[in-house]
């Protein structure tokens, strides 16, 4: 295992993103269609937040007591916006960060994805799954 390998080796760069003009129904469709768990929220090429599948499940669960699944989606998703649900105070890493540094950040925090920036431009996302796959590939 190389100690100085850059995060760019394992990050995903085929990004699926949303912006504040999208809605939660559209975001949920993206989660399902692409089998992903994190979607960066952008304004142009700049990241302004992160939306996770867990965020959507959490708000759906709160509103789901005694209701059918389709009722929940249409009700809660029409009341809330991506801007209200997304995490705004995000931690990001640079393309110059190593895989080890990224692993340390994820190990110390309670989130599972980090946007990867080149200067201020979003160029990728790295997840705990990417790290685990990297480790498995070493053996």
Steps between C-alpha positions, in 0.01 A plus 500: 500500500646834397495761774486809282232403248265787424126489557455549126593133457183380678250786474197489274513771237182414310301728724127505543409839647193706582449869555253700705251514213462121511255344742515202735298276268759555227781433748339176615471385139873564452587300813299207369597523133876517564507289822687773688477628856643853474428786262693827504284811481661754270469853379682485168827313568504604868373263765257652748374191682470124511181297488504140613252220461500479879375861513202406282428182692510691828241756393285233334506287813389786723204568275411138427317392812168360382542599135576308182841545335371705206308729735815570700711590199247737352420670831841550659685558174259775395537682831881497528769614259845366425640812666317415822606135509860511373801528728637850449811493717692246297856379530683462172843387387733613227633297208835523680376304804624145535277197543640464854402858586149444364469178703603688815237770440222246440607289799476799736162626380145375469459543126583262217583720200733785423485730200835532323592848379757634259534855628129582556368279219327171584680223310407185691361328804663236718302271730572243768403239241776630270748463785389147584522399135852645483604297804347184358684553173827500695449138610 
